[in-house]
Amino acid sequence: METEPDLTKIHQHLRKKNTMRIICPSCGNDSDFFEVADGAILTTRYIQNSDGSFSQDGDESQILGEIRFFCAECNEDLTAYHQRFVEMLF
């Protein structure tokens, strides 16, 4: 079992599909992914309404540790794809 993704295998898989979509080399998933951030600080601001309920006013996050990227179908570690994912966030 490989502990680090084989970048050559990943690049060949992308070329084979003739696309720049991220595709999980383990299960073929090309639509559902998630990130896991270590050491994150989340700050959420709220406003209390006149009826006593609360509404979110904004949020901020600060990541202090590593960010990993995973396939949401098979949980394969796809951190080798993370830079491509970040480049394609709009």
C-alpha positions as CSV (number, residue, x, y, z in Angstrom):
1,M,0.0,0.0,0.0
2,E,1.4,3.4,-1.0
3,T,1.7,6.0,1.7
4,E,2.3,8.9,-0.7
5,P,0.3,9.4,-4.0
6,D,2.3,8.6,-7.1
7,L,2.3,11.9,-8.9
8,T,3.2,10.2,-12.3
9,K,0.1,8.0,-11.9
10,I,-2.0,11.1,-11.1
11,H,-0.7,13.1,-14.1
12,Q,-1.2,10.1,-16.5
13,H,-4.7,9.7,-15.2
14,L,-5.5,13.4,-15.9
15,R,-4.0,13.1,-19.4
16,K,-5.9,9.9,-20.1
17,K,-9.2,11.7,-19.4
18,N,-8.0,14.6,-21.6
19,T,-9.3,17.0,-19.0
20,M,-8.1,19.1,-16.1
21,R,-10.9,17.8,-13.8
22,I,-9.7,16.2,-10.6
23,I,-10.5,12.5,-10.7
24,C,-9.8,10.1,-7.9
25,P,-7.4,7.5,-9.2
26,S,-8.9,4.9,-6.7
27,C,-12.6,5.1,-7.5
28,G,-13.0,7.5,-10.5
29,N,-15.1,10.1,-8.5
30,D,-14.8,13.5,-10.2
31,S,-17.4,15.5,-8.3
32,D,-17.3,15.2,-4.5
33,F,-14.3,16.2,-2.4
34,F,-13.6,17.6,1.0
35,E,-10.8,19.4,2.9
36,V,-9.6,18.7,6.4
37,A,-7.7,21.6,8.1
38,D,-5.6,20.9,11.2
39,G,-5.3,23.6,13.8
40,A,-8.2,25.9,12.6
41,I,-9.6,28.8,14.5
42,L,-13.2,29.6,13.5
43,T,-14.7,32.9,14.6
44,T,-18.4,33.5,14.0
45,R,-20.1,36.8,14.7
46,Y,-23.8,37.0,15.7
47,I,-26.4,39.7,16.2
48,Q,-29.2,39.2,18.7
49,N,-32.6,40.0,17.2
50,S,-35.4,41.8,19.1
51,D,-37.2,38.5,19.7
52,G,-34.1,37.0,21.4
53,S,-33.1,34.8,18.4
54,F,-29.7,35.2,16.8
55,S,-28.6,35.8,13.2
56,Q,-25.1,35.1,11.8
57,D,-23.4,38.4,10.9
58,G,-20.2,37.0,9.5
59,D,-17.4,34.5,10.0
60,E,-13.6,34.3,9.8
61,S,-11.3,31.3,9.8
62,Q,-7.6,31.0,10.4
63,I,-5.8,27.8,9.5
64,L,-2.6,27.1,11.6
65,G,-1.8,23.6,10.4
66,E,-1.8,21.4,7.3
67,I,-4.8,21.2,4.9
68,R,-5.5,17.8,3.4
69,F,-7.8,17.0,0.4
70,F,-9.9,13.9,0.1
71,C,-12.2,12.0,-2.2
72,A,-15.7,12.1,-0.7
73,E,-16.6,8.8,-2.2
74,C,-13.8,6.5,-1.0
75,N,-11.9,8.8,1.4
76,E,-8.6,8.5,-0.6
77,D,-6.1,11.1,0.4
78,L,-5.8,13.4,-2.7
79,T,-3.6,16.1,-1.1
80,A,-1.4,15.9,-4.2
81,Y,-4.3,17.5,-6.0
82,H,-4.9,20.3,-3.5
83,Q,-3.0,23.0,-5.3
84,R,-5.0,22.3,-8.4
85,F,-8.2,22.5,-6.3
86,V,-7.1,25.9,-4.9
87,E,-6.3,27.2,-8.3
88,M,-9.8,26.3,-9.5
89,L,-11.8,27.9,-6.6
90,F,-13.8,30.9,-7.9
